[in-house]
Structures are given as C-alpha cells and as structure tokens.
C-alpha cells in the first residue's frame, strides 16, 4: 500500500467512523483538529460528554489487533492535544472520554467502537 492509499484509507475510515458515531447518537463537532501538540480524528458530543475519537484502520490480518496500535505514546499525544482543544474552546470543565473506532479486514469490513478505550492516568487538568 502506497502513501496515497494510506491517506485514502484513513479518510474513508474517518468518514465511516463519523457515520457510525452519528448513527449511535453522537453529535460530531470537529474532525481532523490539528495543533502543534498533534491531531484529533473526531471530536463529538455523546450526551453531555465530549468524546475524543481515535480512528484506526488496518487492511489484512498481518499485524494483529488494530486497537493495539494505539500504544501509550499515541494515547499521550491524543491526551495532550485534547487538553489543548479544551483550553482553546473554554471547555475545561466538561466531562470527557476517549473512544476508539477500528476497521479491519481486506475491505475494512470489521468495525468496532470501543467506548472509553483509554483513560488519563495523571492529573487531567
């Protein structure tokens, strides 16, 4: 898979993830939020909880569970970026959660939503 294929797969997975989340009642407020700390794939409200969603896609079966690709370093980057988003949007007092949506299989046919996939283990704010 070339770089262009990787980007196309990522965009397609994010589009499908947004559709899945909306179908489950999430209200998408931002996608591909970028700042110097990193990037957040999808930001959405699930009721009164602001959810930061990491989307991962992996074609084939060669590299194990897709969710395992979100290691400690990636989680830390998402958390840092989420903190920046909250400060920037004056949302530091709202409850938050970190979800993951994974796609696997040759045609990305296996979809999994993992609510509360990881937590902040240090002082949050």
mmCIF file of the C-alpha atoms, coordinates in Angstrom:
data_MODEL
# 
_entry.id   MODEL 
# 
loop_
_atom_site.group_PDB 
_atom_site.id 
_atom_site.type_symbol 
_atom_site.label_atom_id 
_atom_site.label_alt_id 
_atom_site.label_comp_id 
_atom_site.label_asym_id 
_atom_site.label_entity_id 
_atom_site.label_seq_id 
_atom_site.pdbx_PDB_ins_code 
_atom_site.Cartn_x 
_atom_site.Cartn_y 
_atom_site.Cartn_z 
_atom_site.occupancy 
_atom_site.B_iso_or_equiv 
_atom_site.pdbx_formal_charge 
_atom_site.auth_seq_id 
_atom_site.auth_comp_id 
_atom_site.auth_asym_id 
_atom_site.auth_atom_id 
_atom_site.pdbx_PDB_model_num 
ATOM 1   C CA . UNK A 1 1   ? 0.000   0.000  0.000  1.00 0.00 ? 1   UNK A CA 1 
ATOM 2   C CA . UNK A 1 2   ? 1.486   3.327  -1.039 1.00 0.00 ? 2   UNK A CA 1 
ATOM 3   C CA . UNK A 1 3   ? 1.273   6.630  0.814  1.00 0.00 ? 3   UNK A CA 1 
ATOM 4   C CA . UNK A 1 4   ? -1.692  7.792  -1.261 1.00 0.00 ? 4   UNK A CA 1 
ATOM 5   C CA . UNK A 1 5   ? -3.504  4.530  -0.492 1.00 0.00 ? 5   UNK A CA 1 
ATOM 6   C CA . UNK A 1 6   ? -2.824  5.008  3.220  1.00 0.00 ? 6   UNK A CA 1 
ATOM 7   C CA . UNK A 1 7   ? -4.287  8.539  3.176  1.00 0.00 ? 7   UNK A CA 1 
ATOM 8   C CA . UNK A 1 8   ? -7.328  7.372  1.205  1.00 0.00 ? 8   UNK A CA 1 
ATOM 9   C CA . UNK A 1 9   ? -7.894  4.501  3.636  1.00 0.00 ? 9   UNK A CA 1 
ATOM 10  C CA . UNK A 1 10  ? -7.606  6.892  6.581  1.00 0.00 ? 10  UNK A CA 1 
ATOM 11  C CA . UNK A 1 11  ? -10.109 9.360  5.134  1.00 0.00 ? 11  UNK A CA 1 
ATOM 12  C CA . UNK A 1 12  ? -12.533 6.588  4.237  1.00 0.00 ? 12  UNK A CA 1 
ATOM 13  C CA . UNK A 1 13  ? -12.254 5.100  7.737  1.00 0.00 ? 13  UNK A CA 1 
ATOM 14  C CA . UNK A 1 14  ? -12.835 8.514  9.346  1.00 0.00 ? 14  UNK A CA 1 
ATOM 15  C CA . UNK A 1 15  ? -15.903 9.099  7.154  1.00 0.00 ? 15  UNK A CA 1 
ATOM 16  C CA . UNK A 1 16  ? -17.309 5.693  8.055  1.00 0.00 ? 16  UNK A CA 1 
ATOM 17  C CA . UNK A 1 17  ? -16.500 6.236  11.740 1.00 0.00 ? 17  UNK A CA 1 
ATOM 18  C CA . UNK A 1 18  ? -18.343 9.577  11.721 1.00 0.00 ? 18  UNK A CA 1 
ATOM 19  C CA . UNK A 1 19  ? -21.378 7.893  10.160 1.00 0.00 ? 19  UNK A CA 1 
ATOM 20  C CA . UNK A 1 20  ? -21.259 5.096  12.757 1.00 0.00 ? 20  UNK A CA 1 
ATOM 21  C CA . UNK A 1 21  ? -20.987 7.575  15.623 1.00 0.00 ? 21  UNK A CA 1 
ATOM 22  C CA . UNK A 1 22  ? -23.830 9.744  14.322 1.00 0.00 ? 22  UNK A CA 1 
ATOM 23  C CA . UNK A 1 23  ? -25.966 6.614  13.994 1.00 0.00 ? 23  UNK A CA 1 
ATOM 24  C CA . UNK A 1 24  ? -25.350 5.953  17.678 1.00 0.00 ? 24  UNK A CA 1 
ATOM 25  C CA . UNK A 1 25  ? -26.392 9.444  18.682 1.00 0.00 ? 25  UNK A CA 1 
ATOM 26  C CA . UNK A 1 26  ? -23.032 11.225 18.829 1.00 0.00 ? 26  UNK A CA 1 
ATOM 27  C CA . UNK A 1 27  ? -23.017 14.820 17.545 1.00 0.00 ? 27  UNK A CA 1 
ATOM 28  C CA . UNK A 1 28  ? -19.824 15.499 15.575 1.00 0.00 ? 28  UNK A CA 1 
ATOM 29  C CA . UNK A 1 29  ? -18.378 18.947 16.285 1.00 0.00 ? 29  UNK A CA 1 
ATOM 30  C CA . UNK A 1 30  ? -14.941 18.722 14.672 1.00 0.00 ? 30  UNK A CA 1 
ATOM 31  C CA . UNK A 1 31  ? -12.826 16.426 12.522 1.00 0.00 ? 31  UNK A CA 1 
ATOM 32  C CA . UNK A 1 32  ? -9.094  16.362 11.897 1.00 0.00 ? 32  UNK A CA 1 
ATOM 33  C CA . UNK A 1 33  ? -8.405  19.012 14.514 1.00 0.00 ? 33  UNK A CA 1 
ATOM 34  C CA . UNK A 1 34  ? -4.718  19.905 14.330 1.00 0.00 ? 34  UNK A CA 1 
ATOM 35  C CA . UNK A 1 35  ? -2.414  21.914 16.518 1.00 0.00 ? 35  UNK A CA 1 
ATOM 36  C CA . UNK A 1 36  ? 1.245   21.780 17.463 1.00 0.00 ? 36  UNK A CA 1 
ATOM 37  C CA . UNK A 1 37  ? 0.571   19.025 20.011 1.00 0.00 ? 37  UNK A CA 1 
ATOM 38  C CA . UNK A 1 38  ? -0.947  16.663 17.450 1.00 0.00 ? 38  UNK A CA 1 
ATOM 39  C CA . UNK A 1 39  ? -4.187  15.736 15.726 1.00 0.00 ? 39  UNK A CA 1 
ATOM 40  C CA . UNK A 1 40  ? -7.596  14.564 16.881 1.00 0.00 ? 40  UNK A CA 1 
ATOM 41  C CA . UNK A 1 41  ? -9.530  12.489 14.343 1.00 0.00 ? 41  UNK A CA 1 
ATOM 42  C CA . UNK A 1 42  ? -13.079 13.160 15.550 1.00 0.00 ? 42  UNK A CA 1 
ATOM 43  C CA . UNK A 1 43  ? -14.494 15.251 18.373 1.00 0.00 ? 43  UNK A CA 1 
ATOM 44  C CA . UNK A 1 44  ? -18.127 14.654 19.260 1.00 0.00 ? 44  UNK A CA 1 
ATOM 45  C CA . UNK A 1 45  ? -20.686 15.064 21.991 1.00 0.00 ? 45  UNK A CA 1 
ATOM 46  C CA . UNK A 1 46  ? -22.247 11.901 23.388 1.00 0.00 ? 46  UNK A CA 1 
ATOM 47  C CA . UNK A 1 47  ? -24.941 13.435 25.548 1.00 0.00 ? 47  UNK A CA 1 
ATOM 48  C CA . UNK A 1 48  ? -23.132 15.821 27.874 1.00 0.00 ? 48  UNK A CA 1 
ATOM 49  C CA . UNK A 1 49  ? -19.734 14.103 27.460 1.00 0.00 ? 49  UNK A CA 1 
ATOM 50  C CA . UNK A 1 50  ? -17.200 15.440 24.971 1.00 0.00 ? 50  UNK A CA 1 
ATOM 51  C CA . UNK A 1 51  ? -15.611 12.456 23.241 1.00 0.00 ? 51  UNK A CA 1 
ATOM 52  C CA . UNK A 1 52  ? -12.242 12.436 21.509 1.00 0.00 ? 52  UNK A CA 1 
ATOM 53  C CA . UNK A 1 53  ? -12.266 9.593  18.993 1.00 0.00 ? 53  UNK A CA 1 
ATOM 54  C CA . UNK A 1 54  ? -9.165  7.995  17.513 1.00 0.00 ? 54  UNK A CA 1 
ATOM 55  C CA . UNK A 1 55  ? -9.834  6.127  14.265 1.00 0.00 ? 55  UNK A CA 1 
ATOM 56  C CA . UNK A 1 56  ? -7.601  3.267  13.154 1.00 0.00 ? 56  UNK A CA 1 
ATOM 57  C CA . UNK A 1 57  ? -7.784  1.108  10.045 1.00 0.00 ? 57  UNK A CA 1 
ATOM 58  C CA . UNK A 1 58  ? -5.731  -1.900 9.031  1.00 0.00 ? 58  UNK A CA 1 
ATOM 59  C CA . UNK A 1 59  ? -6.236  -3.992 5.939  1.00 0.00 ? 59  UNK A CA 1 
ATOM 60  C CA . UNK A 1 60  ? -5.430  -7.669 6.146  1.00 0.00 ? 60  UNK A CA 1 
ATOM 61  C CA . UNK A 1 61  ? -4.534  -9.713 9.201  1.00 0.00 ? 61  UNK A CA 1 
ATOM 62  C CA . UNK A 1 62  ? -0.744  -9.441 9.268  1.00 0.00 ? 62  UNK A CA 1 
ATOM 63  C CA . UNK A 1 63  ? -0.249  -7.035 12.144 1.00 0.00 ? 63  UNK A CA 1 
ATOM 64  C CA . UNK A 1 64  ? -2.547  -8.149 14.954 1.00 0.00 ? 64  UNK A CA 1 
ATOM 65  C CA . UNK A 1 65  ? -5.381  -6.291 16.640 1.00 0.00 ? 65  UNK A CA 1 
ATOM 66  C CA . UNK A 1 66  ? -5.901  -2.793 15.268 1.00 0.00 ? 66  UNK A CA 1 
ATOM 67  C CA . UNK A 1 67  ? -6.635  -1.351 18.721 1.00 0.00 ? 67  UNK A CA 1 
ATOM 68  C CA . UNK A 1 68  ? -3.201  -2.496 19.910 1.00 0.00 ? 68  UNK A CA 1 
ATOM 69  C CA . UNK A 1 69  ? -1.639  0.018  17.502 1.00 0.00 ? 69  UNK A CA 1 
ATOM 70  C CA . UNK A 1 70  ? -2.752  2.797  19.849 1.00 0.00 ? 70  UNK A CA 1 
ATOM 71  C CA . UNK A 1 71  ? 0.082   2.490  22.311 1.00 0.00 ? 71  UNK A CA 1 
ATOM 72  C CA . UNK A 1 72  ? 1.000   4.567  25.319 1.00 0.00 ? 72  UNK A CA 1 
ATOM 73  C CA . UNK A 1 73  ? 2.833   7.217  23.250 1.00 0.00 ? 73  UNK A CA 1 
ATOM 74  C CA . UNK A 1 74  ? -0.153  7.707  20.917 1.00 0.00 ? 74  UNK A CA 1 
ATOM 75  C CA . UNK A 1 75  ? -2.537  7.864  23.859 1.00 0.00 ? 75  UNK A CA 1 
ATOM 76  C CA . UNK A 1 76  ? -0.341  10.531 25.476 1.00 0.00 ? 76  UNK A CA 1 
ATOM 77  C CA . UNK A 1 77  ? -0.325  12.557 22.228 1.00 0.00 ? 77  UNK A CA 1 
ATOM 78  C CA . UNK A 1 78  ? -4.127  12.370 21.965 1.00 0.00 ? 78  UNK A CA 1 
ATOM 79  C CA . UNK A 1 79  ? -4.494  13.410 25.611 1.00 0.00 ? 79  UNK A CA 1 
ATOM 80  C CA . UNK A 1 80  ? -2.097  16.375 25.172 1.00 0.00 ? 80  UNK A CA 1 
ATOM 81  C CA . UNK A 1 81  ? -3.965  17.535 22.081 1.00 0.00 ? 81  UNK A CA 1 
ATOM 82  C CA . UNK A 1 82  ? -7.328  17.088 23.814 1.00 0.00 ? 82  UNK A CA 1 
ATOM 83  C CA . UNK A 1 83  ? -6.114  19.273 26.694 1.00 0.00 ? 83  UNK A CA 1 
ATOM 84  C CA . UNK A 1 84  ? -5.181  21.965 24.166 1.00 0.00 ? 84  UNK A CA 1 
ATOM 85  C CA . UNK A 1 85  ? -8.576  21.675 22.466 1.00 0.00 ? 85  UNK A CA 1 
ATOM 86  C CA . UNK A 1 86  ? -10.388 22.029 25.780 1.00 0.00 ? 86  UNK A CA 1 
ATOM 87  C CA . UNK A 1 87  ? -8.367  25.115 26.746 1.00 0.00 ? 87  UNK A CA 1 
ATOM 88  C CA . UNK A 1 88  ? -8.791  26.701 23.312 1.00 0.00 ? 88  UNK A CA 1 
ATOM 89  C CA . UNK A 1 89  ? -12.566 26.185 23.350 1.00 0.00 ? 89  UNK A CA 1 
ATOM 90  C CA . UNK A 1 90  ? -13.097 27.047 27.028 1.00 0.00 ? 90  UNK A CA 1 
ATOM 91  C CA . UNK A 1 91  ? -14.385 23.540 27.749 1.00 0.00 ? 91  UNK A CA 1 
ATOM 92  C CA . UNK A 1 92  ? -12.054 22.596 30.576 1.00 0.00 ? 92  UNK A CA 1 
ATOM 93  C CA . UNK A 1 93  ? -14.899 21.772 32.959 1.00 0.00 ? 93  UNK A CA 1 
ATOM 94  C CA . UNK A 1 94  ? -16.870 19.370 30.746 1.00 0.00 ? 94  UNK A CA 1 
ATOM 95  C CA . UNK A 1 95  ? -16.684 15.604 31.229 1.00 0.00 ? 95  UNK A CA 1 
ATOM 96  C CA . UNK A 1 96  ? -14.578 13.899 28.560 1.00 0.00 ? 96  UNK A CA 1 
ATOM 97  C CA . UNK A 1 97  ? -13.968 10.397 27.257 1.00 0.00 ? 97  UNK A CA 1 
ATOM 98  C CA . UNK A 1 98  ? -11.579 8.775  24.787 1.00 0.00 ? 98  UNK A CA 1 
ATOM 99  C CA . UNK A 1 99  ? -13.135 6.316  22.341 1.00 0.00 ? 99  UNK A CA 1 
ATOM 100 C CA . UNK A 1 100 ? -11.564 4.337  19.518 1.00 0.00 ? 100 UNK A CA 1 
ATOM 101 C CA . UNK A 1 101 ? -13.157 3.148  16.282 1.00 0.00 ? 101 UNK A CA 1 
ATOM 102 C CA . UNK A 1 102 ? -11.263 0.406  14.474 1.00 0.00 ? 102 UNK A CA 1 
ATOM 103 C CA . UNK A 1 103 ? -11.625 -1.034 10.997 1.00 0.00 ? 103 UNK A CA 1 
ATOM 104 C CA . UNK A 1 104 ? -10.002 -4.297 9.982  1.00 0.00 ? 104 UNK A CA 1 
ATOM 105 C CA . UNK A 1 105 ? -10.088 -6.763 7.145  1.00 0.00 ? 105 UNK A CA 1 
ATOM 106 C CA . UNK A 1 106 ? -9.249  -6.591 3.472  1.00 0.00 ? 106 UNK A CA 1 
ATOM 107 C CA . UNK A 1 107 ? -12.211 -4.284 2.808  1.00 0.00 ? 107 UNK A CA 1 
ATOM 108 C CA . UNK A 1 108 ? -12.256 -2.750 6.284  1.00 0.00 ? 108 UNK A CA 1 
ATOM 109 C CA . UNK A 1 109 ? -15.455 -4.674 6.886  1.00 0.00 ? 109 UNK A CA 1 
ATOM 110 C CA . UNK A 1 110 ? -14.884 -5.383 10.593 1.00 0.00 ? 110 UNK A CA 1 
ATOM 111 C CA . UNK A 1 111 ? -15.849 -2.276 12.548 1.00 0.00 ? 111 UNK A CA 1 
ATOM 112 C CA . UNK A 1 112 ? -15.558 -1.908 16.294 1.00 0.00 ? 112 UNK A CA 1 
ATOM 113 C CA . UNK A 1 113 ? -16.419 1.009  18.564 1.00 0.00 ? 113 UNK A CA 1 
ATOM 114 C CA . UNK A 1 114 ? -14.514 0.909  21.856 1.00 0.00 ? 114 UNK A CA 1 
ATOM 115 C CA . UNK A 1 115 ? -16.029 3.438  24.266 1.00 0.00 ? 115 UNK A CA 1 
ATOM 116 C CA . UNK A 1 116 ? -13.696 4.692  26.988 1.00 0.00 ? 116 UNK A CA 1 
ATOM 117 C CA . UNK A 1 117 ? -10.804 2.905  25.278 1.00 0.00 ? 117 UNK A CA 1 
ATOM 118 C CA . UNK A 1 118 ? -8.202  4.593  27.441 1.00 0.00 ? 118 UNK A CA 1 
ATOM 119 C CA . UNK A 1 119 ? -8.113  6.894  30.396 1.00 0.00 ? 119 UNK A CA 1 
ATOM 120 C CA . UNK A 1 120 ? -5.954  9.670  31.707 1.00 0.00 ? 120 UNK A CA 1 
ATOM 121 C CA . UNK A 1 121 ? -3.772  8.319  34.498 1.00 0.00 ? 121 UNK A CA 1 
ATOM 122 C CA . UNK A 1 122 ? -2.204  11.608 35.542 1.00 0.00 ? 122 UNK A CA 1 
ATOM 123 C CA . UNK A 1 123 ? -3.911  14.756 36.784 1.00 0.00 ? 123 UNK A CA 1 
ATOM 124 C CA . UNK A 1 124 ? -6.213  15.642 33.917 1.00 0.00 ? 124 UNK A CA 1 
ATOM 125 C CA . UNK A 1 125 ? -6.437  19.418 34.135 1.00 0.00 ? 125 UNK A CA 1 
# 
